[in-house]
Amino acid sequence: MCQFCGVDPEFASFFDKEGGNTSVVNGNTNLGDQTAPNYFRLKPDHPRYTKLTTPQLTTFASKLSPSSNVLLASHQGDGFQKASQRWSKQAIKTPMAIVQVASPEDVAKTITLATSHQVPFVVKCGGHSPSGASSVENGLVIDLGLMRQVSVKPEEQLVIADGGCLYGDVCKTTSEYGLACVGGTTSHVGIGGLSLAGGYGYLTGEYGLAVDNIVGAQVVTADGEILWVNEQKHSDLFWAIRGAGNRIAVVTKFIIKAHPMSSQVWGGMIQYSGTQVASVIEALNTWYQQKDVKAAAGVALGKMSDGKAGLTLFPFYNGSQENAEVSFAPLLRLPHLSQELSTMPYWKINTLGDQPGAFSGAYIEFDSANIAPSLETNHIKSMLDLLDDFAVNVDVDGDCNAGAYILLVQPDGIMKQGHSDMAFPWRDDHFDVGVSTAWQKQEQAPKMKTWLHNQFQPLANAQGDKERLYCNHSDFNGPATKEFGVNVGKVQELKTKWDPKDVFRSLL
């Protein structure tokens, strides 16, 4: 009997076996040579044993912790609708139920329920996967959004963060202790998806990727077991989650290394016309060759206020304004369309990219590219030219957009780790590039995706490693050989060991 809803999973699985010699004749069940549970009066395809009904899910809800919630599709209330929303409209799906868990035990129970009844499930933290890795049709969503506690141990420079935390939760809490953790460049992404698949950010040049700063974790495995993992305890699972986390287990707590951070950093935004591409790229290369690990810059390629493609620079400096202006002098000397620069707390600089702009309420698609330094003017210009011709090439009406984001950080922090020190393999000096499209009408999806994957991504990737994918930008669409590189064999072995029935996201 299922401990949560009263259904016998063995009986359910009996009728789901492939190749079983079972038939129904005149209302009687013929079992052939098989030994069956003693419930012959029910039909083999009875939906009660292949799906979960509203009464079963209601009973299950009573088994969870008091602050948890189970939102049912059959009720379709405001709570269910709100919890179904995602950053990208194409990620919105209709699950059977959304389980808003409040403890690791709730997660374990939900996994057990789903696997017992052969119901698909996914885990949702920040909900930023554009194509919907945290959404599922007619299955269960394990929503970690109620689990957002952050605790800081300042003497040990460690942070314990629940698996449902957003990066902004960690930033704001650590800032009170003069500390910071490596994360992304926006505050509203979930730390789970960001960190477990890599995590490039402004502090990466100094302190490595977000995944490099995970020193331990609490996980729930495919069989519902709750474990603490680190370099000493279940070290193989710890190796695997750092790069392949959502394929192997659910992380319900992170132990993260924090770093001393001054009360103020420097940064903001500078916009340049696309006609300045040669001088901007020359200045960026000059700046980068200073090899200052405290300096980083995001470069966004996209439509400007004049309707033409241009470059928006997001400079960052972990230090004083005086030192920052010396570092970025090659770029500050250039004419610009607009400029907003100042000192601010580190947590605030990670909110500057939070406004979705053209992505607000849009369908969004991502892809992954990379560029080997130094930047080449002709390459960047060709990307700007393609963006200028975007509307003509795609041939769709309405408010559509496309762009690229190149993050320039020094490789020092990234290359402190070896290719096989953890599942995440990419340890080189290449700049990470995320490319994207956004559109407003669902029927525009085929043309938008085709243009992104067949035209813009290959062009963006022309100066990079074509055998490399960054999961957070490729949106976990594989193939695994390009996501895990030299580590793909070991990742597969550990997937087989810790998730033999492939209940988590498959390796593609």
C-alpha positions as CSV (number, residue, x, y, z in Angstrom):
1,M,0.0,0.0,0.0
2,C,1.3,3.5,-0.8
3,Q,2.0,5.1,2.6
4,F,0.5,8.4,1.3
5,C,-2.6,7.7,-0.7
6,G,-3.6,4.1,0.1
7,V,-3.0,2.6,-3.4
8,D,-0.9,-0.5,-3.7
9,P,2.0,0.4,-6.0
10,E,2.8,-3.3,-6.6
11,F,-0.7,-3.9,-7.9
12,A,-0.5,-0.7,-10.0
13,S,2.9,-1.7,-11.5
14,F,1.6,-5.2,-12.2
15,F,-0.9,-3.9,-14.7
16,D,1.7,-1.5,-16.2
17,K,4.2,-4.3,-17.0
18,E,5.0,-4.6,-20.7
19,G,4.6,-7.9,-22.4
20,G,2.4,-9.3,-19.6
21,N,0.0,-12.0,-20.8
22,T,-3.1,-10.2,-19.4
23,S,-6.4,-9.8,-21.1
24,V,-10.0,-9.0,-20.2
25,V,-12.7,-11.3,-21.7
26,N,-16.4,-10.8,-20.8
27,G,-15.3,-8.8,-17.8
28,N,-12.9,-11.4,-16.4
29,T,-9.2,-10.9,-16.2
30,N,-7.0,-13.6,-17.7
31,L,-3.6,-13.5,-16.0
32,G,-1.8,-16.1,-18.1
33,D,1.2,-17.6,-16.3
34,Q,1.8,-14.5,-14.1
35,T,1.2,-14.3,-10.3
36,A,-1.0,-11.3,-9.7
37,P,-2.3,-9.5,-6.6
38,N,-5.6,-10.6,-5.5
39,Y,-7.7,-7.7,-7.0
40,F,-9.1,-9.4,-10.1
41,R,-12.3,-7.4,-10.1
42,L,-10.6,-4.2,-11.4
43,K,-9.7,-3.6,-15.0
44,P,-5.9,-3.5,-15.9
45,D,-6.1,0.0,-17.3
46,H,-8.1,1.5,-14.4
47,P,-6.9,5.2,-14.2
48,R,-6.8,5.0,-10.4
49,Y,-3.6,2.9,-10.7
50,T,-1.9,4.8,-13.4
51,K,-2.6,8.4,-12.3
52,L,-3.3,10.2,-9.1
53,T,-6.8,11.4,-8.3
54,T,-7.9,14.5,-6.4
55,P,-8.8,12.5,-3.3
56,Q,-5.4,10.7,-3.3
57,L,-3.6,14.0,-3.7
58,T,-5.7,15.5,-0.9
59,T,-4.8,12.6,1.3
60,F,-1.2,13.0,0.4
61,A,-1.3,16.7,1.4
62,S,-2.2,15.7,4.9
63,K,1.0,13.8,5.2
64,L,3.2,16.8,4.6
65,S,4.5,19.4,7.0
66,P,2.0,22.0,8.2
67,S,3.3,24.9,6.2
68,S,3.4,23.0,2.8
69,N,0.7,23.3,0.2
70,V,-0.6,21.0,-2.6
71,L,-2.2,23.0,-5.4
72,L,-4.4,21.0,-7.7
73,A,-5.0,21.5,-11.4
74,S,-8.5,20.2,-10.9
75,H,-9.2,23.3,-8.7
76,Q,-7.4,25.8,-10.9
77,G,-7.5,28.5,-8.3
78,D,-5.5,31.7,-8.2
79,G,-2.8,30.0,-6.2
80,F,-2.3,27.3,-8.8
81,Q,-2.3,29.8,-11.6
82,K,0.3,32.0,-9.9
83,A,2.5,29.0,-9.0
84,S,2.4,27.9,-12.6
85,Q,3.9,31.1,-14.0
86,R,7.5,31.1,-15.3
87,W,9.9,33.7,-16.6
88,S,9.3,32.5,-20.2
89,K,5.7,31.9,-21.3
90,Q,6.7,28.8,-23.3
91,A,7.8,27.3,-20.0
92,I,4.2,27.5,-18.6
93,K,2.6,24.0,-18.5
94,T,-0.3,22.4,-16.6
95,P,0.9,19.9,-14.0
96,M,-1.4,17.6,-12.2
97,A,-0.4,19.3,-8.9
98,I,2.1,21.7,-7.6
99,V,3.6,20.6,-4.3
100,Q,5.0,23.6,-2.4
101,V,7.3,21.7,-0.1
102,A,8.6,23.1,3.2
103,S,11.1,20.5,4.3
104,P,13.5,17.8,2.8
105,E,11.0,15.3,4.2
106,D,8.3,16.8,2.0
107,V,10.5,16.5,-1.0
108,A,11.3,12.8,-0.2
109,K,7.6,12.0,0.2
110,T,6.7,13.7,-3.1
111,I,9.4,11.8,-4.9
112,T,8.2,8.5,-3.4
113,L,4.6,9.3,-4.3
114,A,5.5,10.2,-7.9
115,T,7.7,7.1,-8.5
116,S,5.3,4.8,-6.8
117,H,2.6,5.8,-9.2
118,Q,4.8,6.3,-12.3
119,V,3.9,10.0,-12.5
120,P,6.6,12.3,-14.0
121,F,7.9,15.1,-11.7
122,V,10.2,18.1,-11.9
123,V,11.8,20.4,-9.4
124,K,11.3,24.2,-9.5
125,C,13.5,26.8,-7.8
126,G,13.7,30.1,-9.7
127,G,11.7,29.0,-12.8
128,H,14.2,30.6,-15.3
129,S,14.5,27.6,-17.7
130,P,13.0,29.2,-20.8
131,S,11.8,25.9,-22.3
132,G,10.4,24.6,-19.1
133,A,12.8,22.3,-17.2
134,S,10.9,23.2,-14.0
135,S,7.5,22.6,-15.5
136,V,5.7,19.4,-16.5
137,E,2.4,18.5,-18.2
138,N,0.1,16.2,-16.1
139,G,2.8,15.5,-13.5
140,L,4.0,16.8,-10.2
141,V,6.0,20.0,-9.7
142,I,8.1,20.0,-6.5
143,D,8.2,23.7,-5.8
144,L,11.0,24.7,-3.4
145,G,9.8,28.3,-3.2
146,L,8.9,28.1,0.5
147,M,12.4,26.9,1.4
148,R,14.3,30.2,1.3
149,Q,16.1,30.5,4.6
150,V,19.7,31.7,4.6
151,S,22.1,31.4,7.6
152,V,25.6,32.8,7.7
153,K,28.6,31.6,9.7
154,P,30.8,34.7,9.5
155,E,33.7,33.2,11.4
156,E,34.0,30.3,9.0
157,Q,32.9,32.4,6.0
158,L,30.2,29.8,5.2
159,V,26.6,30.2,4.1
160,I,23.8,27.6,4.6
161,A,21.1,28.3,2.1
162,D,17.8,26.4,1.4
163,G,17.4,25.0,-2.0
164,G,14.6,27.4,-2.9
165,C,16.6,30.5,-2.4
166,L,17.1,33.1,-5.1
167,Y,20.5,34.6,-5.6
168,G,19.2,37.9,-4.2
169,D,18.3,36.2,-0.9
170,V,21.9,35.1,-0.5
171,C,23.3,38.5,-1.6
172,K,21.2,40.5,0.8
173,T,21.9,38.3,3.8
174,T,25.6,37.9,3.3
175,S,26.0,41.7,2.8
176,E,25.1,42.2,6.5
177,Y,28.3,40.4,7.4
178,G,30.6,42.0,4.9
179,L,30.6,38.8,2.8
180,A,29.4,37.7,-0.7
181,C,29.0,34.5,-2.6
182,V,29.7,33.9,-6.3
183,G,26.5,33.9,-8.3
184,G,25.1,35.2,-11.5
185,T,24.6,38.8,-12.7
186,T,20.9,39.0,-11.8
187,S,19.2,38.5,-8.4
188,H,16.1,36.7,-9.3
189,V,17.6,33.4,-10.5
190,G,17.4,30.4,-8.3
191,I,20.6,29.3,-6.7
192,G,19.9,25.6,-7.5
193,G,19.8,25.9,-11.3
194,L,22.4,28.6,-11.4
195,S,25.0,26.9,-9.2
196,L,24.6,23.2,-10.0
197,A,25.2,23.8,-13.7
198,G,28.2,26.2,-13.3
199,G,27.3,29.8,-12.4
200,Y,29.3,32.5,-14.1
201,G,29.2,35.9,-12.4
202,Y,31.1,39.1,-11.6
203,L,33.2,37.5,-8.9
204,T,34.2,34.5,-11.0
205,G,37.6,35.9,-12.0
206,E,38.6,36.0,-8.3
207,Y,36.7,33.2,-6.8
208,G,35.7,30.8,-9.5
209,L,32.3,29.6,-10.6
210,A,29.3,29.3,-8.2
211,V,29.6,25.5,-8.5
212,D,33.2,25.7,-7.3
213,N,32.1,27.3,-4.1
214,I,29.7,24.6,-3.0
215,V,31.4,22.8,-0.1
216,G,28.5,20.5,0.9
217,A,24.9,19.9,0.3
218,Q,21.8,18.2,1.6
219,V,20.2,16.1,-1.1
220,V,17.2,13.9,-1.7
221,T,17.9,10.9,-3.9
222,A,15.7,9.1,-6.4
223,D,14.6,6.6,-3.8
224,G,13.7,9.4,-1.3
225,E,16.7,9.1,0.9
226,I,17.9,12.3,2.6
227,L,21.7,12.6,2.6
228,W,24.5,15.1,3.4
229,V,27.2,15.0,0.8
230,N,30.7,16.6,0.6
231,E,34.3,15.7,-0.3
232,Q,34.4,13.1,2.5
233,K,30.8,11.8,2.6
234,H,29.2,10.3,-0.5
235,S,31.9,12.0,-2.4
236,D,30.9,10.4,-5.7
237,L,27.4,11.9,-5.4
238,F,28.9,15.3,-4.4
239,W,31.1,15.1,-7.5
240,A,28.1,14.4,-9.7
241,I,25.7,17.1,-8.5
242,R,28.3,19.8,-9.1
243,G,27.5,20.0,-12.8
244,A,24.8,17.4,-13.2
245,G,22.6,18.3,-10.2
246,N,19.1,18.1,-11.7
247,R,19.9,14.8,-13.4
248,I,21.0,13.1,-10.2
249,A,19.2,14.4,-7.1
250,V,17.3,17.3,-5.5
251,V,19.4,19.7,-3.5
252,T,17.5,21.0,-0.5
253,K,20.4,22.8,1.2
254,F,23.6,24.3,0.0
255,I,26.7,25.0,2.1
256,I,28.5,27.7,0.2
257,K,31.9,29.4,0.6
258,A,31.6,33.1,1.2
259,H,34.2,35.8,0.5
260,P,35.1,39.1,2.2
261,M,33.4,42.0,0.3
262,S,33.8,45.7,0.8
263,S,30.7,47.7,1.5
264,Q,30.8,49.3,-2.0
265,V,31.7,48.1,-5.4
266,W,31.6,50.0,-8.7
267,G,29.6,49.5,-11.9
268,G,26.6,50.3,-13.9
269,M,25.9,50.6,-17.6
270,I,27.4,52.3,-20.7
271,Q,25.7,52.1,-24.1
272,Y,27.6,52.4,-27.4
273,S,26.3,52.7,-31.0
274,G,26.9,49.7,-33.3
275,T,28.9,52.1,-35.5
276,Q,31.5,52.2,-32.7
277,V,32.0,48.4,-32.7
278,A,35.7,48.6,-33.8
279,S,36.7,51.1,-31.1
280,V,34.7,49.4,-28.4
281,I,36.2,45.9,-29.2
282,E,39.7,47.4,-29.2
283,A,39.1,49.1,-25.9
284,L,37.6,45.9,-24.4
285,N,40.6,43.8,-25.5
286,T,43.0,46.5,-24.0
287,W,41.1,46.5,-20.8
288,Y,41.0,42.7,-20.6
289,Q,44.8,42.4,-21.2
290,Q,45.4,44.1,-17.8
291,K,44.5,40.8,-16.3
292,D,42.8,42.3,-13.2
293,V,40.8,39.6,-11.5
294,K,38.7,42.2,-9.7
295,A,37.3,43.6,-12.9
296,A,34.6,42.0,-15.0
297,A,32.2,43.1,-17.8
298,G,29.0,42.0,-19.4
299,V,28.5,43.0,-23.0
300,A,25.0,42.8,-24.3
301,L,24.3,43.0,-28.1
302,G,20.8,44.1,-29.0
303,K,18.5,46.8,-30.2
304,M,19.1,50.3,-28.9
305,S,16.7,53.2,-28.6
306,D,17.3,54.2,-32.3
307,G,16.1,50.7,-33.4
308,K,19.7,49.7,-34.5
309,A,21.8,47.0,-32.9
310,G,24.4,48.3,-30.5
311,L,26.5,47.3,-27.5
312,T,25.6,47.8,-23.8
313,L,28.5,47.4,-21.4
314,F,27.9,46.4,-17.7
315,P,31.3,47.0,-16.1
316,F,32.0,45.7,-12.6
317,Y,34.9,46.4,-10.2
318,N,35.4,44.9,-6.8
319,G,37.1,47.9,-5.3
320,S,37.1,51.6,-5.2
321,Q,35.8,54.0,-7.8
322,E,39.3,55.4,-8.3
323,N,40.8,51.9,-9.1
324,A,37.8,51.1,-11.3
325,E,38.1,54.2,-13.4
326,V,41.8,53.4,-14.0
327,S,40.9,49.8,-15.0
328,F,38.1,50.8,-17.3
329,A,39.8,53.9,-18.7
330,P,40.1,52.6,-22.3
331,L,36.3,52.3,-22.4
332,L,35.4,55.4,-20.4
333,R,37.3,57.5,-22.9
334,L,35.0,56.5,-25.7
335,P,32.0,58.5,-26.8
336,H,28.8,56.8,-25.6
337,L,25.0,57.0,-26.1
338,S,24.3,56.9,-22.4
339,Q,26.1,56.2,-19.1
340,E,25.1,55.4,-15.5
341,L,28.0,54.5,-13.3
342,S,28.4,54.7,-9.5
343,T,29.5,52.9,-6.4
344,M,26.9,50.7,-4.7
345,P,26.6,47.6,-2.4
346,Y,27.4,44.3,-4.2
347,W,23.8,43.1,-3.7
348,K,22.5,46.1,-5.6
349,I,24.7,45.7,-8.6
350,N,23.2,42.2,-9.1
351,T,19.7,43.8,-9.4
352,L,20.6,46.1,-12.3
353,G,19.8,43.4,-14.9
354,D,16.6,42.3,-13.1
355,Q,14.2,44.3,-15.3
356,P,13.1,41.9,-18.1
357,G,12.5,44.7,-20.5
358,A,11.5,43.2,-23.9
359,F,11.3,39.8,-22.2
360,S,8.4,40.9,-20.0
361,G,5.5,38.4,-20.5
362,A,7.3,37.0,-23.6
363,Y,8.1,33.6,-24.9
364,I,11.8,33.1,-24.6
365,E,14.4,30.7,-26.0
366,F,18.1,30.3,-25.1
367,D,21.1,28.8,-26.6
368,S,24.8,28.5,-25.6
369,A,27.9,29.8,-27.3
370,N,31.4,30.8,-26.3
371,I,34.3,32.9,-27.6
372,A,38.0,32.3,-27.2
373,P,39.8,35.6,-26.4
374,S,40.5,38.1,-27.7
375,L,37.3,39.5,-29.2
376,E,37.4,40.0,-32.9
377,T,35.8,43.1,-34.4
378,N,34.6,41.3,-37.6
379,H,33.0,38.6,-35.5
380,I,31.1,41.0,-33.2
381,K,30.1,43.2,-36.2
382,S,28.7,40.2,-38.0
383,M,26.5,39.5,-35.0
384,L,25.3,43.1,-34.9
385,D,24.6,43.0,-38.6
386,L,22.5,39.8,-38.2
387,L,20.6,41.4,-35.3
388,D,19.9,44.4,-37.5
389,D,18.4,42.1,-40.2
390,F,16.6,40.0,-37.6
391,A,13.0,41.2,-38.5
392,V,13.5,40.6,-42.2
393,N,15.2,37.2,-41.8
394,V,12.7,35.8,-39.3
395,D,9.6,37.3,-41.1
396,V,7.3,37.6,-38.2
397,D,5.1,40.5,-37.1
398,G,4.7,42.0,-33.7
399,D,7.1,42.8,-30.9
400,C,10.0,40.3,-31.3
401,N,13.6,40.6,-30.2
402,A,16.9,38.9,-30.1
403,G,20.3,39.4,-28.5
404,A,23.5,38.1,-26.9
405,Y,25.2,38.5,-23.6
406,I,29.0,38.0,-23.4
407,L,30.6,37.8,-19.9
408,L,34.2,38.8,-19.8
409,V,36.0,37.6,-16.7
410,Q,39.6,36.6,-16.1
411,P,40.2,32.8,-16.2
412,D,42.1,32.6,-12.9
413,G,39.2,31.6,-10.7
414,I,37.8,29.2,-13.3
415,M,41.1,27.3,-13.9
416,K,41.8,26.7,-10.2
417,Q,39.8,23.5,-10.7
418,G,40.7,20.8,-13.2
419,H,38.4,19.4,-15.9
420,S,37.4,16.4,-13.9
421,D,37.5,17.7,-10.3
422,M,33.7,17.7,-10.6
423,A,31.0,17.0,-13.2
424,F,31.2,20.5,-14.6
425,P,34.1,20.2,-17.1
426,W,34.8,23.6,-18.7
427,R,38.1,25.0,-17.3
428,D,39.5,27.4,-19.9
429,D,39.7,31.1,-20.8
430,H,36.7,31.1,-23.1
431,F,34.0,33.8,-22.6
432,D,30.6,32.4,-21.9
433,V,27.9,33.7,-24.4
434,G,24.2,33.4,-24.0
435,V,22.1,34.0,-27.1
436,S,18.3,34.5,-27.0
437,T,15.1,35.4,-28.7
438,A,11.8,36.7,-27.3
439,W,8.4,36.8,-29.0
440,Q,4.8,37.6,-28.0
441,K,2.7,35.1,-30.1
442,Q,2.8,31.4,-29.6
443,E,2.6,30.7,-33.3
444,Q,5.8,32.6,-33.9
445,A,7.8,30.0,-32.0
446,P,9.0,27.8,-34.9
447,K,10.5,30.7,-36.9
448,M,12.1,32.3,-33.8
449,K,13.7,29.0,-32.7
450,T,14.9,28.1,-36.1
451,W,16.6,31.5,-36.5
452,L,18.2,31.3,-33.1
453,H,19.5,27.8,-33.4
454,N,20.3,27.6,-37.1
455,Q,21.6,31.2,-37.7
456,F,22.5,33.2,-34.7
457,Q,24.0,30.5,-32.4
458,P,26.4,29.2,-35.1
459,L,27.5,32.7,-35.8
460,A,28.0,33.6,-32.1
461,N,29.9,30.3,-31.7
462,A,32.1,30.8,-34.7
463,Q,35.1,31.9,-32.6
464,G,34.6,29.3,-29.8
465,D,34.7,25.6,-29.0
466,K,31.9,24.0,-31.0
467,E,32.0,20.9,-28.9
468,R,31.1,22.8,-25.7
469,L,27.7,23.6,-24.2
470,Y,26.9,25.5,-21.0
471,C,23.8,23.8,-19.6
472,N,22.3,27.0,-18.2
473,H,22.2,28.5,-21.6
474,S,21.6,25.4,-23.7
475,D,18.7,24.8,-21.3
476,F,19.6,21.2,-20.7
477,N,18.8,20.2,-24.2
478,G,22.0,18.3,-24.8
479,P,23.7,16.3,-26.1
480,A,25.3,15.2,-22.9
481,T,28.7,14.7,-24.7
482,K,28.8,18.5,-25.3
483,E,27.5,19.4,-21.8
484,F,29.9,17.2,-19.8
485,G,32.8,16.8,-22.2
486,V,35.5,14.5,-20.8
487,N,33.3,13.7,-17.8
488,V,30.2,12.3,-19.7
489,G,31.2,8.7,-19.0
490,K,31.5,9.1,-15.3
491,V,28.4,11.2,-15.1
492,Q,26.5,8.4,-16.8
493,E,27.9,5.8,-14.4
494,L,26.8,7.9,-11.4
495,K,23.4,8.5,-13.0
496,T,23.0,4.8,-13.2
497,K,24.1,4.3,-9.6
498,W,22.1,7.0,-8.0
499,D,19.1,7.2,-10.3
500,P,18.8,3.8,-11.9
501,K,15.2,4.2,-13.0
502,D,15.9,7.6,-14.5
503,V,13.3,9.5,-12.5
504,F,15.1,12.8,-12.7
505,R,15.9,14.7,-15.9
506,S,17.5,12.3,-18.4
507,L,21.0,12.7,-19.8
508,L,20.4,13.7,-23.4
